[in-house]
Amino acid sequence: MTTMTLPPGPSLPRFAQGAVVLTARLRGMRRMRARYGDAFTVNVPIFGRAVVISDPDEAKQLFTASTDLVENVRPNLGRVLGPGSLFALTGEEHREQRRLLVPPFHGRRLAAHERTIEDETVRETATWPEDRAFPALPSMLRITLNAILRAVFGADGDELADLREMLPAWVAYGSRLLVLPIPKTDLGRWSPWGRLWIARRRYDAIVDRLIDKAAAEDLDRRDDVLALLLQSRYDDGSPMSRAQIADHLLSLLVAGHETTATTLAWAIERLRRHPALLRDLAEEADAGGGALREATITEVQRTRPVIDVVGRHVTADGYRLGRWTLPEGCTVLVAVALMHEDEALFPDPLTFDPSRFLGVRPDLYQWIPFGGGRRRCPGAAFATMEMNVVLRTVLRHFTLMPTTEPGERRHSRGVANAPAKGGVAVVRRRSPEAMPPSTIGTAGARP
Ligand code: HEM
């Protein structure tokens, strides 16, 4: 019989450890790392016994492990997004579906979205007040929701307006339900899950209408994800079912919207506290450059990762992970924030210093805001391009005013960690003569 060897960890009761996770996750994890080293075992509600790691070699081994040994963390977003969502799929089926979903967010198709994102940013920021503090996050949420809706469905229209109205509340509600047991019977609007399912049926009806409309068009001329999925065929020649398409599209909308917006809100929060950098970035944007901006986005994601743990579920007894031998059913959580604060990987790790990434691509198993390996975020290139275009557009149209206020604290919104005050901005609009021309087509998708 294999002997299991788990890292050491606190012996506090599960509810007490759970309280630490809920109230002070990062502080609690830092304390445990100081006490037990870079791997420790916790016992928390939802996951039970979970091994937390932050060593890049162990994370790489986990992220690239065979799906016979390791699968996505349980529970995961698939519970609310549907059984056809990438989050819920496993093994070969997951690999197959990923192969279909990744191309629309890369290469030539990526460049096509740049203009839309710049237009969305100009339209949204037109309402920004001058010389008055306001949270940037609501604007960033609207820009990223519109950008992903357009990328997924192509043209605008009534259906998109309906989705724009329903999705934010759905995401907020669904992420709170993530950990609640799913009832065997549907109690309709009297139960939390019932309410979520009612909203889901409304979403399905909207997607049905969009599919009917798309089917009447020449799909070859369209570049959006819906058109691509409608044309895709399995090996036996059969098309993807409407339910599968609806699950995929919902996953992209949910996963691609809040994560990108909260990272952008953190970018505003960080930049205002680094006036010299802010000046350099504004000059660079005027001159049509982007290297410092790309490095800055990478550093924002290192120092303020909006998803702070990425999880996996061990599916084979005696799985050997680095120094440890883990039992079947064990959860492994890769602590993104702890890895990003490791002095051996990033000297002076708590200092916000984009120059560490100037002209240097991050190592994708040491810099992991998008997770890693078989399940690494398929929207990473799209999100990177999007953040680049939004920041570039803001820097060209506005002077962002620096502040000496202390940094904003982290606040969990369910899916992502946001700045607690929403990334407070104070801006001054630049005169049209001072604005440089647009440089569409130059926003790289670096990492
Ligand atoms: C800054 C923005 C974003 C961040 C920080 C982010 C982060 C993540 C992380 C940490 C994961 C889990 C990866 C893993 O388990 O190893 C993930 C998965 C995923 N993300 Fe993103 N994401 C972002 C934007 C996007 C966008 C724009 C899209 C859609 C276009 C997207 C779609 C997805 C999907 C579908 C998955 C599930 C992948 C799978 O299980 O195979 N994300 N993302």
Residues whose N, C-alpha, C, O or C-beta is under 5 A from the ligand:
A	BS01	HEM	L86 F87 S251 L252 A255 G256 T259 T260 T263 I307 V310 G311 P369 F370 G371 G372 R374 R375 R376 C377 P378 G379 F382 A383
